């Protein structure tokens, strides 16, 4: 009888001590991850299909203008859209047009999540944006065609000399966070978007 009571007491102590142990372990893990001594992402891997940008790029700090030359503010507390950014150069060539149609299909296929996604075409060339805005209005409703008058370092990163990514994902706060190569599997892109939209508080 005494042994049974002792075992029951030990079981209760173990159960009571489990939450405390978990909190201590979580605190210990967070301490070493925050110091960079444990690479948790590297150990566990990531579920994304695109290429994470490290560090992400601040599109919210870039001056953006539409085809009429008006400054555009995309990022605010009220605007919680995720965005697919298609970078352009001096003109939108055949490959660029394919990227626009491809991203249009991705947005349409997102179903109930589609209203929370916006597509951006961004160029350093104001004249190219004016022409594109006129030509693609009917085929790409909702597409924002913009240019940046001072592309500088951002543009060099978005559109390198070789192996330029086809498009990027931008979070609601304006961080360019993930890139996709030309020919990326549409289902993989949609999987990333669904995960982000489902788990985002924005």
N, C-alpha and C positions, 0 to 999 in steps of 0.2 A: 504493500500500500504506500509506504514511504517512497519507494522507488518511482511509483507512478506519479505521485505528487511532484517529486523532483524533476521528472521528465517533462511534466506539464509546465512547471515553472520555467524550465530551460527553454521550452518551445515558445512560451510567451515572451521571454526576454529576447529571443532571436527575432521574433516577429516585430517586437517593438523597436529593436535596434536596427532593423533593415532600412527604414527610411533615413535614419541618421547616417548610416553607412553610405547610402546612395548620394546623399547631399554632400558628404565629405569627398567622395570620389569625383562627383561632378565639379566641385570647387577646385580640386586638385588638377583635374583635366583642363578646366578653363584657364587656370593660372599658367600652365605650361604652354597651351595653345596660344594664349595672348602674348606670351614672351617669345613665340616663334620657335620653341624648343621641340614642339610636336607638330608635325604636318598632318592634321586630321583629314584634310581634303585629299591629300596624297595617299593616305592610308586607306581611306574608304572609297575613294573615287568619286566621280560626279555623275549625275543622271542626264546631263545635258548632251545634246548632239552637236551643237555649234561649238565654236572656239571662243572660250572666255577671254576677254581682253584684260590684261593685267599690267597696269591699272586700267580701269574703265575711263573713257574719255568724256569730259563735261560739255555736252552739246548745249546745255543751258547757259553757258558762258559765251556762246558764239552769237554774233549778230546775224540775224536771219531776216531776209526781205523777200517779198513776193514779186511777181512779174511786173507789178505797177511801182515797184521801188519802195513800198510801204514796209516798215519794220513790223515783224510778226513775233508775238510772244506766245510760245507754245506751252510753257510749263508753269502751272499754278496749282494751288491747293484744290481748286475746283475741277481742274482738268486731269483726270486720272487715266488717260489713254496710254497703252503700250504702242510703240511705233516700229514699223519696218522701214529702215532708212536705206534708200538706193542712192549711192554716190554716182555723180556724173562728172564729166570733164567739160571740154569746150562744146561738145555736142553730144546728143544721145544717139549713138550708133545702133546697129542691128542687135548687138549683144545687150546693150542697155535696154532696148525695147523689149527683148525677151525677158529680161529681169523684171520689168514692169508688169508684163502679162503674167509671169510666173507668180509674183507676189500678190497680184490681184486674185489669182486662183486660190492661193493659200488663204487669204483673208475671207473669201467667199465660202471656202470649205470649213471654216471655223465655227459655222452655225451660230449657236447662242452667244458665243464669245466674240463674234465678228464686230458688233458695235463698240467693243472696247479696244479695237485695233485700228490704227490709222497708218497710212502709207505716206512717206515723205520722199520726194526726189530732191536732192541737194546738189547744186553745182556752184563752182566759183565764177561762172560766166553769166552775167545778167541777160545778155542778148539771147543766149541759148535757152534760158528759162522762159523768156517772153515767147519765143517760137514754140517751145514744147508745151507751154500752158495752153496755147491756142489749139495746137494739133491733137492733144490728148484729152481734152475736156470731156468729150462724149464717150470715149472708150474707157476712160479711167475716172469715173465719178468719185469724188471724195479724195482723190490724190492731191496732196499739197505739193506744189512745185515751187521750190525756194532756191535762193542763192545766198552765199555769204560773201560780202565784199572784202573780207580779210581772212582768207582760208588759212594761211600760214601753216603752223605746225600741225593743226588738226588735219588739214588736207593731206599733208605728207604722210600722216599715219593711216588715214582712211584709204588712200589710193597710192600705195607704193609703186615703184617702177615696174615690179614684176609680181606675179601671183596676187593680183588685187582681189580682195573679197568681193563677192557680188552684192551683198547687202548685210545690214546690221540690225540687231534688236536694240531698242532704246527704251529704258524704263520710264515710268510716269514722271520721275523727277529730273529727267534729262540726261541720264548717264548712258552712254553708248557702251553696252556691256558684253555683247556677243556678236561674232561674225560668222558668215556662211560663205562657202566657196560656190562658184558657179556650178550648177548641176547637182547641188545638194538635194538629197531626198526630201520631197515635199512632206511626207509623213513624219520624217524626223523633225523638221522645222515645226510642224503643227504640234508634235508631242511636246517640244520645248515650250511653245506658246501656251498650250493648255495647262502644263504644269505651273508656269509662272502666273497665269491668270487665276488659276484655281487657288493657288497658295499665296496670292498677293492680297494685302489688305487695302490696296489702292482701288 
